[in-house]
Amino acid sequence: MPRLLLVDDEPSQLKALQRTLRGLCPDLHLDLALGAEEALAHVRARTHDVIVADLRMPGMDGLALLGEAARWQPLAVAMLLTGVADFGTAQRALNEAGVFRYLTKPWEPEMLRSQVRTALAEFQRRATQQAQATAWQAGQGQLTPQELERLRLEQEEPGLTHVEWADDGAVLMPALDADLSAPR
């Protein structure tokens, strides 16, 4: 089942995105996040095929969010929405954050749906490519059983094997304010 994460600090924009993308494809699941911190909780809790984020948000902006999300979910396809289109930001988005599409507000509903369909296809391409590479490495004896198990666990539960360390050597845990009762 494809899963999208939609991120904007403005509730009306988030609802408009939801309305535009609802029913885009069978079994599509839309996760909504009001801001970057809420989005990171979603990213740490479940795998997303595509992440669509607003550029300008208080605290962490969309570029920083997508960069952090890529650390947890490298296969997720990143899309950036902005009300202010400038070349420098677009260049940074593509070159530094690996953004797949840079879209401006207001968006045309059919154009947005088309771009998200393209992003979903890109996710499938990336996932297939990674699975083929892993199978080839395993067949060549380049992966230990432990590495194969780590890859399997990461695919099922993103971030499960990712540990962040404090300067003093303590393990840093993500905030527990995420909705842990939500289905995965």
Buried (B, 14 or more C-beta within 10 A) or exposed (E): EBBBBBBBBBEEBBEBBEEBBEEBEEEBEBBBBBBBBBBBBBBBBBBBBBBBBBBBBEEBBBBBBBBBBBEBBEBBBBBBBBEEEEEEBBEBBBEEBEBBBBBEBEBEEEEBBEBBBBBBEBBBEBBEEBEEEBEEBBEEEEBEEEEEEBBEEBBEBBBEEEEEEEEEEEEEEBEEEBEEEEEE
